[in-house]
Amino acid sequence: MISYRLTKSTLPYKAQLEYMASLGLLSLADDGISLEAVKGERFKIALTEEKASVTYKQKADIFCGAFMLANKKQGFSDVFENRFELCGAMLDNSRNSVTNLKQLKEYTAYSAAFGLNCLYLYNEDTFEIEGEPYFGYMRDRYTAAEIKEIHDFAATFGVETVPCIQTLAHLNQALRWYCYAPITDMGDTMLADEEKTYELIEKMVAAWRSVCSTEHINIGMDEAHFLGRGKHLDKHGAEAKFDIMCRHLKRVAEICEKYGFKPMMWSDMFFRIAFGGYYSDEGIDPELLAKVPKNVTLAYWDYYSTDREKYIKQLDKHALFDNEIAFAGGAWKWSGFTPSINHSWKVSEIVLDEIKTRGVGKVMATCWGDDGAECLSATILPVLALYGAHRLKDGKEAARLAEENTLDACGYTVDEFFKLCRPSVTPAENLTPYANPTKYLFYNDPLKGMFDKHTTADFSKFYADCAEELKQLSTKDSRFRYLFDVQAKLCSVLELKATLGAELKAAYDKGDKAELKRLQEEVLPAIFSRTEGFYEAFRNGWMKESRPGGFDTQDIRIGGMQKRCLAAMRTVADYLAGKIDRIEELEQDRLYFDCRGEGSDKCLTIGYNNYKAIATSNIL
């Protein structure tokens, strides 16, 4: 890595460049080569023996150029295009993991280095609203001062902070409080056509306006499955959901405009209401299209398909609306402990070039944290590098640039990052983004074994191999080695636990008390001990990235699994000692969790990601 000496043109950015140097993104030294930055019509970089020069169109280009040149050789030069008006990561701060300010600032620097120019913050209720003490109560919400701090910090890098909130559904944690009962339709959905609802929404929008200078805001409104089905039905009678949706959207859009925001929303509800599914092959009725307010940008989200034609069809259907269209892809980290960024990379390469041909100007890589945000967020950095590269280049050139930037920024190749995904591809698993055996096998009860039929004898060696490979990668001199350490320790637990339930059941059915004794005295205590190691690594990773309050869920879940291991040890010991004459849980026949017939493939492709249903068949 070359070292830079700051010149007059880059001295105003000394603090930002020093911060990047502290992260290892570049190096500064008084005897380094000069670094110059000049405003121009196109983003260009060049490196000679005497100097590194960045011609920037946007402020963020300065830091992207400085980062990329830091690892180039003399004589290198390149020219880039600005393919997207806005392009950035959308960080989910609503599923227990609220990104701490230190990590937010680091993501800002990495975003700029990768060529991204905005940071979308997804906060359902985890932000402060004056006069609403229960909104985000005990959820590690950001104060207004904290949002202002990260907004101002990001602005120094030319990175725009864009709020993403919810103004209809996905508000289960806020609406749980009694004080919000009057504005609850049903479940997680706000009551449309209720003035108190719009009073709260206006407070939400005003809160972000007070701390953000952006003109953009994402108002959510996705997956509002309960719209018009509860209190709204009682108060107003049956009414077409499409009409309720459009009327509600009009009110929310008016509030946004009052505060100088241009609203963006997820587009799926229009398709769901009309056809019962987002990815239906049917088109939209022109009469319905005409009802959609025109001053709202519709964000088409799609994280799934590897078929380019499916994206083309969906984009064609979105083009029928008389609205601006945005696109949201996925940096897949929301199926348990283990990421699926290999899948995200594959589908992103397919769709990002296609949306450029449509003139889509606003793009985001969503980083959801479904069911507790168990996967550490820094695992998605290669996908963010790919999005940034696609803002600057096309096709294979973009992929090559992303690979270079990932290695230079993180100290790991993209292929090495993909090793983090391997634990989800067991000997019985098809490669799908939904598969999350590391979660359902980790929480699979040792005595009830609801997932026992979804394992094979090969699982133990598979997870032992994964643990060793990831352990080796965790020894690299990189600030991101903790990601590999966490997955290695998880696989070490699963080396023993993945097949434990099946082994207990088989030994019990055969009356093999020697094997039961071995499992009770050796294997179960080892699982308990290895889980302690995983817990400590996971907790340390969480505290690096997130505020502490949301980790209570992990304490409860992981602690509960360990307690069940102790209970299994006690139950088996009582059986071997003759204190009980049978083990009731092991008397039960094992069935497939997904209700398939006997003799079918053992792969659990549904990727079950609901802890309550995984951990027990009883009420939790």
C-alpha positions as CSV (number, residue, x, y, z in Angstrom):
1,M,0.0,0.0,0.0
2,I,1.4,3.4,-1.0
3,S,1.4,6.2,1.6
4,Y,-0.1,9.6,0.8
5,R,1.2,13.1,1.6
6,L,-1.7,15.5,1.7
7,T,-1.7,18.5,-0.6
8,K,-3.6,21.8,-0.4
9,S,-6.6,20.2,-2.3
10,T,-6.9,17.3,0.1
11,L,-6.1,19.0,3.4
12,P,-9.7,20.0,4.0
13,Y,-10.4,16.3,4.1
14,K,-7.5,15.5,6.5
15,A,-9.8,14.2,9.2
16,Q,-11.7,11.9,6.9
17,L,-8.5,10.5,5.3
18,E,-7.0,10.0,8.7
19,Y,-10.1,8.1,9.8
20,M,-9.9,5.9,6.7
21,A,-6.2,5.3,7.5
22,S,-7.2,4.2,11.0
23,L,-9.4,1.5,9.4
24,G,-6.5,0.3,7.2
25,L,-8.2,1.6,4.0
26,L,-5.2,3.8,3.1
27,S,-1.9,5.0,4.5
28,L,-0.7,8.6,5.3
29,A,2.9,9.7,5.7
30,D,4.8,12.9,5.4
31,D,7.2,11.3,3.0
32,G,4.5,9.7,0.9
33,I,3.5,10.7,-2.6
34,S,1.2,13.7,-2.9
35,L,-2.5,13.2,-3.0
36,E,-4.5,15.8,-5.1
37,A,-8.3,16.2,-5.6
38,V,-9.8,18.3,-8.3
39,K,-13.5,18.9,-9.1
40,G,-14.5,17.8,-12.6
41,E,-17.2,16.5,-14.9
42,R,-16.2,12.8,-14.5
43,F,-14.8,10.7,-11.8
44,K,-11.2,9.8,-12.8
45,I,-8.1,8.5,-10.9
46,A,-4.4,8.3,-11.9
47,L,-1.2,7.3,-10.2
48,T,2.3,8.5,-11.3
49,E,5.6,8.4,-9.6
50,E,5.1,11.9,-8.2
51,K,1.4,12.0,-7.2
52,A,-2.0,10.3,-6.9
53,S,-4.8,12.4,-8.4
54,V,-8.5,12.1,-8.1
55,T,-10.9,14.1,-10.3
56,Y,-14.2,13.9,-8.5
57,K,-17.8,14.7,-9.6
58,Q,-19.2,13.9,-6.1
59,K,-17.6,14.4,-2.8
60,A,-17.6,10.7,-2.0
61,D,-15.5,10.1,-5.1
62,I,-12.5,11.6,-3.4
63,F,-12.4,8.9,-0.8
64,C,-13.3,6.1,-3.2
65,G,-10.5,7.3,-5.5
66,A,-8.0,7.6,-2.7
67,F,-8.8,4.1,-1.4
68,M,-8.5,2.5,-4.9
69,L,-5.2,4.2,-5.7
70,A,-3.7,3.2,-2.4
71,N,-3.1,-0.4,-3.7
72,K,-2.3,0.4,-7.4
73,K,1.0,0.7,-9.2
74,Q,2.6,3.6,-10.9
75,G,1.0,4.3,-14.3
76,F,-2.4,3.2,-13.3
77,S,-5.5,5.2,-14.3
78,D,-9.2,4.7,-14.7
79,V,-12.4,6.5,-15.5
80,F,-15.8,5.8,-13.9
81,E,-19.4,6.5,-14.6
82,N,-22.1,7.5,-12.1
83,R,-24.7,4.8,-12.9
84,F,-27.0,5.5,-9.9
85,E,-28.1,8.7,-8.3
86,L,-28.3,7.0,-4.9
87,C,-26.6,3.7,-4.1
88,G,-26.0,2.3,-0.6
89,A,-26.5,-0.2,2.1
90,M,-29.8,-0.3,4.0
91,L,-28.9,-1.3,7.6
92,D,-31.7,-2.9,9.6
93,N,-31.8,-1.4,13.1
94,S,-35.1,-2.9,14.0
95,R,-34.7,-6.6,14.7
96,N,-32.8,-6.3,18.1
97,S,-29.5,-5.3,16.5
98,V,-29.2,-1.5,16.6
99,T,-25.9,-0.6,15.0
100,N,-23.8,1.3,17.4
101,L,-22.4,4.7,16.3
102,K,-18.8,3.5,16.0
103,Q,-19.9,0.9,13.5
104,L,-22.2,3.3,11.6
105,K,-19.2,5.6,11.1
106,E,-17.1,2.7,9.9
107,Y,-19.8,1.7,7.5
108,T,-19.8,5.3,6.2
109,A,-16.1,5.1,5.4
110,Y,-16.4,1.7,3.8
111,S,-19.4,2.9,1.8
112,A,-17.4,5.8,0.4
113,A,-14.4,3.6,-0.3
114,F,-16.5,1.2,-2.2
115,G,-18.2,3.9,-4.4
116,L,-21.5,4.1,-2.5
117,N,-22.9,7.5,-1.8
118,C,-25.7,7.0,0.7
119,L,-26.5,5.1,3.9
120,Y,-30.1,4.0,4.3
121,L,-31.1,3.6,8.0
122,Y,-34.1,1.2,8.5
123,N,-35.7,2.1,11.9
124,E,-39.2,1.0,12.6
125,D,-39.4,2.3,16.1
126,T,-35.8,2.6,17.2
127,F,-35.6,6.4,17.0
128,E,-36.6,9.0,19.5
129,I,-39.9,10.9,19.0
130,E,-40.6,13.8,21.3
131,G,-43.7,13.2,23.4
132,E,-43.8,9.5,22.6
133,P,-41.9,7.7,25.4
134,Y,-43.1,4.3,24.5
135,F,-42.0,4.5,20.9
136,G,-38.8,2.4,20.9
137,Y,-39.0,2.0,24.6
138,M,-36.2,-0.3,25.9
139,R,-35.2,-1.0,22.3
140,D,-31.8,0.9,22.2
141,R,-33.4,3.6,20.0
142,Y,-31.3,6.4,18.7
143,T,-31.7,9.9,20.2
144,A,-32.1,12.8,17.8
145,A,-28.6,14.0,18.8
146,E,-27.1,10.6,17.8
147,I,-28.9,10.6,14.4
148,K,-27.6,14.1,13.8
149,E,-24.1,13.0,14.7
150,I,-24.0,10.1,12.2
151,H,-25.7,12.3,9.6
152,D,-23.1,15.0,9.9
153,F,-20.3,12.5,10.0
154,A,-21.5,10.8,6.9
155,A,-21.9,14.2,5.1
156,T,-18.2,14.9,5.5
157,F,-17.6,11.8,3.3
158,G,-20.2,12.9,0.8
159,V,-22.5,10.0,2.0
160,E,-26.2,10.9,2.3
161,T,-28.2,9.6,5.2
162,V,-31.6,8.4,4.2
163,P,-34.3,7.4,6.7
164,C,-36.3,4.3,6.1
165,I,-39.3,4.0,8.4
166,Q,-42.7,2.2,8.5
167,T,-46.0,4.0,8.2
168,L,-48.4,1.1,7.9
169,A,-47.2,-2.4,8.9
170,H,-44.1,-3.9,10.5
171,L,-44.7,-2.0,13.7
172,N,-45.4,-4.9,16.0
173,Q,-42.8,-3.8,18.6
174,A,-44.3,-0.3,18.8
175,L,-47.9,-1.3,18.7
176,R,-47.5,-3.9,21.5
177,W,-47.9,-1.0,23.9
178,Y,-51.4,-0.3,25.2
179,C,-51.1,3.4,24.4
180,Y,-51.1,2.6,20.7
181,A,-54.2,0.4,20.8
182,P,-56.3,3.2,19.3
183,I,-54.2,3.3,16.1
184,T,-53.8,-0.5,15.7
185,D,-55.9,-2.1,13.0
186,M,-54.7,-5.7,13.6
187,G,-51.4,-7.3,14.4
188,D,-48.4,-5.2,13.3
189,T,-50.6,-2.8,11.2
190,M,-51.6,0.7,11.8
191,L,-55.2,1.8,11.6
192,A,-55.8,3.7,8.3
193,D,-58.3,6.5,8.1
194,E,-57.7,7.3,11.8
195,E,-56.5,10.9,12.5
196,K,-54.4,9.8,15.5
197,T,-52.5,7.5,13.2
198,Y,-51.5,10.4,11.0
199,E,-50.6,12.5,14.0
200,L,-48.0,9.8,15.0
201,I,-46.8,9.5,11.4
202,E,-46.3,13.2,11.2
203,K,-44.2,13.0,14.4
204,M,-42.1,10.3,12.8
205,V,-41.4,12.3,9.7
206,A,-40.8,15.5,11.7
207,A,-38.3,13.7,13.9
208,W,-36.2,12.7,10.9
209,R,-36.5,16.1,9.2
210,S,-35.1,17.8,12.4
211,V,-31.8,15.8,12.0
212,C,-31.5,15.0,8.3
213,S,-30.9,17.2,5.3
214,T,-31.8,14.6,2.6
215,E,-34.9,15.1,0.5
216,H,-35.5,11.3,0.4
217,I,-37.4,9.1,2.8
218,N,-38.6,5.5,2.6
219,I,-42.0,5.2,4.2
220,G,-42.2,1.4,4.1
221,M,-45.8,0.1,3.7
222,D,-44.7,-3.4,2.6
223,E,-46.3,-6.7,3.7
224,A,-49.3,-5.0,5.3
225,H,-51.3,-8.3,5.3
226,F,-53.7,-7.2,8.1
227,L,-54.8,-3.9,6.4
228,G,-58.5,-3.4,6.7
229,R,-59.1,-6.7,8.4
230,G,-59.3,-5.7,12.1
231,K,-60.5,-2.5,13.7
232,H,-60.8,-0.8,10.3
233,L,-63.4,-3.5,9.3
234,D,-65.3,-3.0,12.6
235,K,-65.4,0.8,12.1
236,H,-65.9,1.2,8.4
237,G,-67.1,-2.1,7.1
238,A,-65.7,-4.2,4.3
239,E,-63.8,-2.1,1.7
240,A,-61.4,-2.9,-1.2
241,K,-57.9,-3.0,0.3
242,F,-56.4,-1.3,-2.7
243,D,-58.6,1.7,-2.0
244,I,-57.7,1.8,1.6
245,M,-54.0,1.5,0.7
246,C,-54.1,4.4,-1.9
247,R,-56.0,6.7,0.4
248,H,-53.6,6.0,3.3
249,L,-50.6,6.5,1.0
250,K,-52.0,9.8,-0.2
251,R,-52.2,11.1,3.4
252,V,-48.7,9.9,4.3
253,A,-47.2,11.4,1.0
254,E,-48.8,14.8,1.9
255,I,-47.1,14.7,5.3
256,C,-43.8,13.9,3.7
257,E,-44.2,16.8,1.2
258,K,-45.1,19.1,4.1
259,Y,-41.6,18.4,5.6
260,G,-39.7,18.6,2.3
261,F,-39.4,14.8,1.7
262,K,-39.9,12.9,-1.5
263,P,-41.4,9.6,-0.3
264,M,-40.4,6.1,-1.5
265,M,-42.3,3.0,-0.6
266,W,-42.0,-0.7,-1.2
267,S,-44.1,-1.7,-4.2
268,D,-45.3,-5.2,-3.1
269,M,-48.7,-4.4,-1.6
270,F,-50.2,-3.2,-4.9
271,F,-49.4,-6.6,-6.4
272,R,-50.4,-8.6,-3.3
273,I,-53.7,-6.9,-3.1
274,A,-54.5,-7.3,-6.8
275,F,-53.2,-10.8,-7.3
276,G,-52.4,-12.3,-3.9
277,G,-48.7,-12.5,-4.6
278,Y,-45.8,-10.1,-5.4
279,Y,-44.3,-12.2,-8.2
280,S,-47.5,-13.1,-10.0
281,D,-47.3,-13.4,-13.8
282,E,-50.4,-11.3,-14.2
283,G,-50.4,-7.6,-15.0
284,I,-52.0,-4.8,-13.1
285,D,-55.5,-3.5,-14.0
286,P,-55.1,0.0,-15.5
287,E,-58.0,1.2,-13.3
288,L,-56.0,0.2,-10.2
289,L,-52.9,1.8,-11.6
290,A,-54.7,5.1,-11.9
291,K,-55.4,5.2,-8.2
292,V,-51.8,5.1,-7.1
293,P,-50.5,8.6,-6.1
294,K,-47.9,9.7,-8.7
295,N,-45.6,11.6,-6.3
296,V,-44.3,8.4,-4.6
297,T,-41.3,6.4,-5.8
298,L,-42.0,2.7,-5.9
299,A,-39.1,0.4,-4.7
300,Y,-39.1,-3.0,-6.4
301,W,-37.5,-5.4,-4.0
302,D,-36.2,-8.8,-5.1
303,Y,-33.6,-11.0,-3.4
304,Y,-34.3,-14.4,-4.9
305,S,-34.2,-15.3,-8.5
306,T,-31.2,-16.4,-10.6
307,D,-33.3,-16.1,-13.7
308,R,-32.8,-12.8,-15.5
309,E,-36.1,-13.1,-17.3
310,K,-38.0,-13.0,-14.0
311,Y,-36.4,-9.6,-13.2
312,I,-37.2,-8.4,-16.7
313,K,-40.9,-9.3,-16.3
314,Q,-41.1,-7.6,-12.9
315,L,-39.4,-4.5,-14.1
316,D,-41.8,-4.4,-17.1
317,K,-44.8,-4.6,-14.7
318,H,-43.4,-1.8,-12.6
319,A,-42.9,0.3,-15.7
320,L,-46.7,0.3,-16.1
321,F,-47.0,2.6,-13.1
322,D,-46.7,6.4,-13.7
323,N,-44.2,6.5,-10.9
324,E,-40.4,6.7,-10.5
325,I,-39.0,3.2,-9.8
326,A,-36.2,2.3,-7.4
327,F,-34.6,-1.1,-6.8
328,A,-33.7,-3.0,-3.6
329,G,-31.6,-6.1,-3.7
330,G,-30.3,-8.1,-0.8
331,A,-27.1,-8.6,1.1
332,W,-28.5,-11.8,2.5
333,K,-27.9,-12.1,6.3
334,W,-31.3,-12.8,7.6
335,S,-31.6,-16.6,7.7
336,G,-30.1,-17.3,11.1
337,F,-26.5,-17.2,12.1
338,T,-25.0,-17.9,8.7
339,P,-25.0,-15.5,5.7
340,S,-25.9,-16.3,2.1
341,I,-23.8,-13.6,0.5
342,N,-22.7,-16.0,-2.2
343,H,-26.3,-16.1,-3.4
344,S,-26.6,-12.3,-3.0
345,W,-23.5,-11.9,-5.2
346,K,-24.9,-14.2,-7.8
347,V,-28.3,-12.5,-8.1
348,S,-26.9,-9.0,-7.8
349,E,-24.6,-9.6,-10.8
350,I,-27.7,-10.6,-12.8
351,V,-30.0,-7.8,-11.9
352,L,-27.8,-4.7,-11.4
353,D,-26.8,-4.5,-15.1
354,E,-30.4,-5.0,-16.1
355,I,-31.8,-2.1,-14.0
356,K,-29.2,0.2,-15.5
357,T,-30.8,-0.3,-18.9
358,R,-34.1,0.9,-17.3
359,G,-32.6,4.2,-16.0
360,V,-33.3,3.2,-12.3
361,G,-31.6,5.9,-10.3
362,K,-32.0,4.8,-6.7
363,V,-30.6,1.5,-5.5
364,M,-30.1,-0.2,-2.2
365,A,-28.6,-3.4,-0.8
366,T,-30.9,-4.4,2.0
367,C,-29.3,-6.0,5.1
368,W,-32.3,-7.4,7.0
369,G,-32.0,-9.1,10.4
370,D,-35.1,-11.3,10.5
371,D,-36.0,-13.1,13.8
372,G,-33.3,-11.5,16.0
373,A,-30.5,-10.4,13.7
374,E,-28.3,-13.4,14.5
375,C,-25.9,-13.0,11.6
376,L,-23.2,-10.4,12.2
377,S,-23.6,-7.5,9.8
378,A,-20.0,-7.1,8.6
379,T,-20.4,-10.4,6.7
380,I,-22.2,-8.4,3.9
381,L,-19.2,-6.2,3.0
382,P,-18.4,-8.0,-0.3
383,V,-22.0,-7.4,-1.5
384,L,-21.7,-3.7,-0.6
385,A,-18.4,-3.6,-2.6
386,L,-20.3,-5.2,-5.6
387,Y,-23.1,-2.6,-5.4
388,G,-20.5,0.2,-5.2
389,A,-18.6,-1.3,-8.1
390,H,-21.8,-1.5,-10.2
391,R,-22.3,2.2,-9.6
392,L,-19.0,2.8,-11.3
393,K,-18.6,0.0,-13.8
394,D,-20.6,-2.7,-15.7
395,G,-20.7,-6.5,-15.9
396,K,-17.4,-8.3,-15.4
397,E,-15.5,-5.1,-14.9
398,A,-17.7,-4.3,-11.9
399,A,-17.3,-7.8,-10.4
400,R,-13.5,-7.6,-10.8
401,L,-13.4,-4.2,-9.2
402,A,-15.5,-5.4,-6.3
403,E,-13.2,-8.4,-5.8
404,E,-10.2,-6.1,-5.6
405,N,-11.9,-3.7,-3.3
406,T,-13.1,-6.4,-0.9
407,L,-9.6,-7.8,-0.6
408,D,-7.9,-4.4,-0.2
409,A,-10.5,-3.2,2.4
410,C,-11.1,-6.4,4.4
411,G,-8.0,-8.6,4.0
412,Y,-10.1,-11.5,2.7
413,T,-10.9,-12.4,-0.8
414,V,-14.6,-12.7,-1.9
415,D,-14.1,-16.5,-2.1
416,E,-12.9,-16.5,1.4
417,F,-15.9,-14.5,2.5
418,F,-18.1,-17.1,0.8
419,K,-16.6,-19.7,3.1
420,L,-18.8,-18.1,5.8
421,C,-21.8,-19.4,3.9
422,R,-20.6,-23.0,3.6
423,P,-22.1,-24.2,6.9
424,S,-25.6,-23.8,5.4
425,V,-24.8,-26.2,2.5
426,T,-24.8,-29.5,4.4
427,P,-24.4,-32.9,2.6
428,A,-28.3,-33.0,2.5
429,E,-28.8,-29.4,1.5
430,N,-29.5,-27.8,-1.8
431,L,-27.9,-24.5,-2.3
432,T,-30.7,-22.0,-1.5
433,P,-30.6,-18.7,0.3
434,Y,-33.3,-19.9,2.6
435,A,-31.5,-22.9,4.0
436,N,-30.4,-22.3,7.6
437,P,-29.4,-25.6,9.2
438,T,-26.9,-23.8,11.5
439,K,-30.0,-22.3,13.2
440,Y,-32.5,-25.1,13.3
441,L,-29.9,-27.8,14.2
442,F,-28.3,-25.5,16.9
443,Y,-31.7,-25.1,18.6
444,N,-33.0,-28.6,17.8
445,D,-34.1,-30.0,21.1
446,P,-31.8,-32.9,22.2
447,L,-34.7,-35.0,23.4
448,K,-37.6,-33.9,21.1
449,G,-35.5,-33.8,18.0
450,M,-38.0,-32.2,15.6
451,F,-35.2,-31.8,13.0
452,D,-33.6,-35.2,13.4
453,K,-35.0,-36.6,10.2
454,H,-33.3,-33.7,8.3
455,T,-29.8,-34.9,9.2
456,T,-27.5,-37.7,8.0
457,A,-24.5,-39.4,9.5
458,D,-22.3,-37.2,7.3
459,F,-23.2,-34.1,9.2
460,S,-20.7,-34.5,12.0
461,K,-17.7,-34.7,9.6
462,F,-19.1,-31.9,7.5
463,Y,-19.3,-29.5,10.4
464,A,-15.9,-30.6,11.7
465,D,-14.4,-29.8,8.3
466,C,-16.2,-26.4,8.3
467,A,-15.0,-25.6,11.8
468,E,-11.3,-26.3,10.8
469,E,-11.5,-24.4,7.6
470,L,-13.1,-21.4,9.2
471,K,-10.7,-21.6,12.2
472,Q,-7.8,-21.3,9.8
473,L,-9.3,-18.2,8.2
474,S,-9.9,-16.7,11.6
475,T,-6.1,-16.5,12.2
476,K,-5.6,-13.9,9.4
477,D,-4.3,-10.5,10.3
478,S,-7.6,-8.8,9.6
479,R,-10.0,-6.7,11.7
480,F,-12.8,-9.0,10.3
481,R,-11.4,-12.3,11.5
482,Y,-14.0,-12.3,14.3
483,L,-16.6,-13.2,11.6
484,F,-14.8,-16.4,10.8
485,D,-14.1,-17.2,14.5
486,V,-17.9,-17.0,15.3
487,Q,-18.8,-19.3,12.4
488,A,-15.9,-21.7,13.3
489,K,-17.1,-22.0,16.9
490,L,-20.7,-22.5,15.8
491,C,-19.6,-25.3,13.5
492,S,-17.6,-26.8,16.4
493,V,-20.9,-27.1,18.4
494,L,-22.7,-28.6,15.4
495,E,-20.0,-31.2,14.9
496,L,-21.5,-32.9,17.9
497,K,-25.0,-31.4,18.1
498,A,-26.3,-31.8,14.5
499,T,-26.7,-35.5,14.9
500,L,-27.2,-35.7,18.7
501,G,-30.9,-36.2,18.7
502,A,-30.8,-38.9,16.1
503,E,-28.1,-40.7,18.0
504,L,-30.0,-40.5,21.3
505,K,-33.1,-41.8,19.6
506,A,-31.2,-44.7,17.9
507,A,-29.4,-45.7,21.1
508,Y,-32.7,-45.6,23.1
509,D,-34.6,-47.6,20.5
510,K,-31.9,-50.3,20.5
511,G,-31.6,-50.4,24.3
512,D,-27.9,-49.5,23.9
513,K,-27.2,-48.2,27.4
514,A,-23.5,-48.0,26.8
515,E,-24.1,-45.5,23.9
516,L,-26.6,-43.6,25.9
517,K,-24.0,-43.3,28.7
518,R,-21.4,-42.0,26.3
519,L,-23.8,-39.4,24.9
520,Q,-24.8,-38.4,28.5
521,E,-21.3,-38.3,30.0
522,E,-19.2,-37.2,27.1
523,V,-21.1,-35.6,24.2
524,L,-23.7,-33.5,26.0
525,P,-21.1,-31.9,28.3
526,A,-18.9,-31.2,25.3
527,I,-21.8,-29.5,23.5
528,F,-22.4,-27.4,26.6
529,S,-18.8,-26.4,26.8
530,R,-18.4,-25.7,23.1
531,T,-21.6,-23.6,23.2
532,E,-19.9,-21.4,25.8
533,G,-17.1,-20.8,23.4
534,F,-19.5,-19.9,20.6
535,Y,-21.5,-17.7,22.9
536,E,-18.5,-15.7,23.9
537,A,-17.4,-15.2,20.3
538,F,-20.9,-14.3,19.2
539,R,-21.3,-11.8,22.0
540,N,-18.0,-10.2,21.3
541,G,-18.9,-9.8,17.6
542,W,-22.3,-8.4,18.5
543,M,-20.8,-5.8,20.9
544,K,-18.4,-4.7,18.1
545,E,-21.2,-4.0,15.8
546,S,-24.4,-3.3,17.8
547,R,-25.8,-1.8,21.0
548,P,-26.0,-4.3,23.9
549,G,-29.8,-4.1,24.6
550,G,-30.9,-6.4,21.8
551,F,-28.6,-9.3,22.9
552,D,-30.9,-10.3,25.7
553,T,-32.8,-12.4,23.2
554,Q,-29.6,-14.3,22.4
555,D,-29.0,-14.8,26.2
556,I,-32.5,-16.3,26.5
557,R,-32.2,-18.5,23.4
558,I,-28.7,-19.8,23.8
559,G,-29.1,-20.1,27.5
560,G,-32.3,-22.1,27.0
561,M,-30.6,-24.5,24.6
562,Q,-27.8,-25.1,27.2
563,K,-30.4,-25.7,29.9
564,R,-32.1,-28.3,27.6
565,C,-28.8,-30.0,27.3
566,L,-28.5,-30.2,31.1
567,A,-32.1,-31.5,31.2
568,A,-31.2,-34.2,28.7
569,M,-28.2,-35.2,30.7
570,R,-30.3,-35.5,33.8
571,T,-33.1,-37.4,32.1
572,V,-30.8,-39.9,30.5
573,A,-28.9,-40.4,33.8
574,D,-32.2,-41.0,35.6
575,Y,-33.1,-43.6,33.0
576,L,-29.7,-45.4,33.2
577,A,-30.0,-45.4,37.0
578,G,-33.4,-46.9,36.9
579,K,-35.2,-43.9,38.4
580,I,-37.5,-43.7,35.4
581,D,-38.4,-46.7,33.2
582,R,-38.7,-44.8,30.0
583,I,-37.8,-41.5,28.3
584,E,-41.1,-40.1,27.1
585,E,-39.6,-37.8,24.5
586,L,-37.6,-40.6,22.9
587,E,-40.6,-42.8,22.7
588,Q,-42.1,-40.5,20.1
589,D,-41.6,-41.3,16.4
590,R,-39.7,-38.8,14.4
591,L,-41.4,-37.0,11.6
592,Y,-40.2,-34.6,8.9
593,F,-40.6,-31.0,10.1
594,D,-42.0,-29.8,6.8
595,C,-44.6,-32.7,6.7
596,R,-43.1,-34.4,3.6
597,G,-43.7,-38.1,3.0
598,E,-41.3,-40.8,4.1
599,G,-38.3,-41.6,2.0
600,S,-38.0,-38.2,0.4
601,D,-34.8,-36.1,0.2
602,K,-33.7,-34.9,3.7
603,C,-33.0,-31.3,2.6
604,L,-35.1,-28.8,4.5
605,T,-35.4,-26.2,1.8
606,I,-38.0,-24.0,3.5
607,G,-35.2,-22.5,5.6
608,Y,-37.3,-22.2,8.7
609,N,-36.3,-19.1,10.5
610,N,-38.7,-18.8,13.5
611,Y,-37.0,-19.5,16.8
612,K,-40.2,-20.1,18.6
613,A,-41.2,-22.9,16.2
614,I,-37.7,-24.4,16.0
615,A,-37.0,-24.6,19.8
616,T,-40.2,-26.3,20.9
617,S,-43.6,-27.7,19.8
618,N,-45.1,-26.2,22.9
619,I,-46.2,-22.6,23.6
620,L,-43.3,-20.3,24.1
